[in-house]
């Protein structure tokens, strides 16, 4: 499993609209991507903290394909709700220490 972690500072006054756009516009696009497993959006409690969004992918190449082919469109959709540029990092997920999570994702 592979994780793509995205960080940015959102416009907290537009949180509800942001969540609606992610749910209605971005999530359907993600679900169509080969290897996509889950999205975990983590909202900050203060305006100066970064929001972290974790997307989980079956394999690294799936996340890389999404990043090349679809992410520029997603970034354009979300840009009006952000106060900072998006940064992202990639991680391998060590599934041997979170077996219950893996089972839940594949159920």
MOBEL-V204984 format. One record per residue. RES is the residue in three letters. PSI is psi in radians with two decimals (none if undefined). OMEGA is omega in whole degrees, -180 to 180 (NA if undefined). D_LAST is the distance of its C-alpha to the last C-alpha in whole Angstrom. Layout:
res->RES psi->PSI omega->OMEGA d_last->D_LAST
res->RES psi->PSI omega->OMEGA d_last->D_LAST
This chain:
res->UNK psi->2.67 omega->-175 d_last->15
res->UNK psi->2.50 omega->180 d_last->18
res->UNK psi->2.45 omega->174 d_last->19
res->UNK psi->2.07 omega->-176 d_last->21
res->UNK psi->2.15 omega->-177 d_last->23
res->UNK psi->2.38 omega->179 d_last->26
res->UNK psi->2.47 omega->176 d_last->28
res->UNK psi->2.90 omega->175 d_last->31
res->UNK psi->2.07 omega->-180 d_last->33
res->UNK psi->2.86 omega->171 d_last->32
res->UNK psi->1.72 omega->-173 d_last->35
res->UNK psi->-0.48 omega->179 d_last->34
res->UNK psi->-0.22 omega->178 d_last->36
res->UNK psi->0.39 omega->-176 d_last->34
res->UNK psi->-0.84 omega->-177 d_last->30
res->UNK psi->-0.74 omega->179 d_last->29
res->UNK psi->-0.70 omega->178 d_last->30
res->UNK psi->-0.84 omega->180 d_last->28
res->UNK psi->-0.73 omega->179 d_last->25
res->UNK psi->-0.75 omega->179 d_last->26
res->UNK psi->-0.73 omega->178 d_last->26
res->UNK psi->-0.81 omega->-178 d_last->23
res->UNK psi->-0.77 omega->-173 d_last->21
res->UNK psi->-0.51 omega->-175 d_last->23
res->UNK psi->-0.82 omega->-174 d_last->24
res->UNK psi->-0.83 omega->-177 d_last->23
res->UNK psi->-0.76 omega->177 d_last->19
res->UNK psi->-0.61 omega->177 d_last->19
res->UNK psi->-0.74 omega->179 d_last->21
res->UNK psi->-0.74 omega->-178 d_last->18
res->UNK psi->-0.41 omega->179 d_last->16
res->UNK psi->-0.15 omega->-177 d_last->18
res->UNK psi->2.32 omega->177 d_last->18
res->UNK psi->2.26 omega->175 d_last->17
res->UNK psi->-0.10 omega->179 d_last->15
res->UNK psi->2.34 omega->-180 d_last->14
res->UNK psi->-0.83 omega->-173 d_last->11
res->UNK psi->2.73 omega->173 d_last->12
res->UNK psi->2.37 omega->180 d_last->16
res->UNK psi->1.69 omega->179 d_last->17
res->UNK psi->2.26 omega->-179 d_last->21
res->UNK psi->1.93 omega->-177 d_last->23
res->UNK psi->2.43 omega->177 d_last->26
res->UNK psi->2.81 omega->177 d_last->30
res->UNK psi->-0.28 omega->180 d_last->32
res->UNK psi->2.77 omega->-176 d_last->35
res->UNK psi->-0.36 omega->-175 d_last->36
res->UNK psi->-0.08 omega->-180 d_last->37
res->UNK psi->2.66 omega->179 d_last->34
res->UNK psi->2.56 omega->169 d_last->31
res->UNK psi->2.48 omega->178 d_last->28
res->UNK psi->2.26 omega->175 d_last->25
res->UNK psi->2.22 omega->180 d_last->22
res->UNK psi->2.18 omega->170 d_last->19
res->UNK psi->2.41 omega->180 d_last->17
res->UNK psi->2.40 omega->-175 d_last->15
res->UNK psi->2.62 omega->179 d_last->15
res->UNK psi->-0.74 omega->-178 d_last->14
res->UNK psi->2.75 omega->-180 d_last->18
res->UNK psi->-0.73 omega->-177 d_last->21
res->UNK psi->-0.50 omega->177 d_last->22
res->UNK psi->-0.78 omega->179 d_last->20
res->UNK psi->-0.69 omega->180 d_last->21
res->UNK psi->-0.69 omega->177 d_last->25
res->UNK psi->-0.80 omega->177 d_last->24
res->UNK psi->-0.79 omega->-179 d_last->23
res->UNK psi->-0.70 omega->180 d_last->26
res->UNK psi->-0.83 omega->-167 d_last->29
res->UNK psi->-0.56 omega->-172 d_last->28
res->UNK psi->-0.53 omega->-173 d_last->26
res->UNK psi->-0.68 omega->178 d_last->27
res->UNK psi->-0.63 omega->177 d_last->30
res->UNK psi->-0.75 omega->179 d_last->30
res->UNK psi->-0.77 omega->180 d_last->27
res->UNK psi->-0.69 omega->177 d_last->30
res->UNK psi->-0.65 omega->179 d_last->32
res->UNK psi->-0.68 omega->-174 d_last->30
res->UNK psi->-0.34 omega->-174 d_last->30
res->UNK psi->-0.69 omega->180 d_last->33
res->UNK psi->-0.27 omega->-177 d_last->35
res->UNK psi->0.10 omega->-175 d_last->33
res->UNK psi->2.56 omega->175 d_last->34
res->UNK psi->-0.19 omega->179 d_last->37
res->UNK psi->2.80 omega->174 d_last->36
res->UNK psi->2.74 omega->179 d_last->35
res->UNK psi->2.38 omega->170 d_last->32
res->UNK psi->2.64 omega->179 d_last->31
res->UNK psi->2.73 omega->-180 d_last->28
res->UNK psi->2.78 omega->179 d_last->27
res->UNK psi->2.53 omega->-180 d_last->25
res->UNK psi->2.54 omega->167 d_last->23
res->UNK psi->2.45 omega->179 d_last->21
res->UNK psi->2.16 omega->179 d_last->18
res->UNK psi->1.60 omega->-173 d_last->19
res->UNK psi->-0.28 omega->-178 d_last->15
res->UNK psi->-0.27 omega->179 d_last->17
res->UNK psi->0.00 omega->-180 d_last->18
res->UNK psi->0.91 omega->-175 d_last->15
res->UNK psi->-0.67 omega->180 d_last->12
res->UNK psi->-0.66 omega->178 d_last->10
res->UNK psi->-0.79 omega->179 d_last->10
res->UNK psi->-0.77 omega->180 d_last->9
res->UNK psi->-0.69 omega->179 d_last->6
res->UNK psi->-0.69 omega->-180 d_last->5
res->UNK psi->-0.61 omega->-176 d_last->6
res->UNK psi->-0.04 omega->-179 d_last->4
res->UNK psi->none omega->NA d_last->0
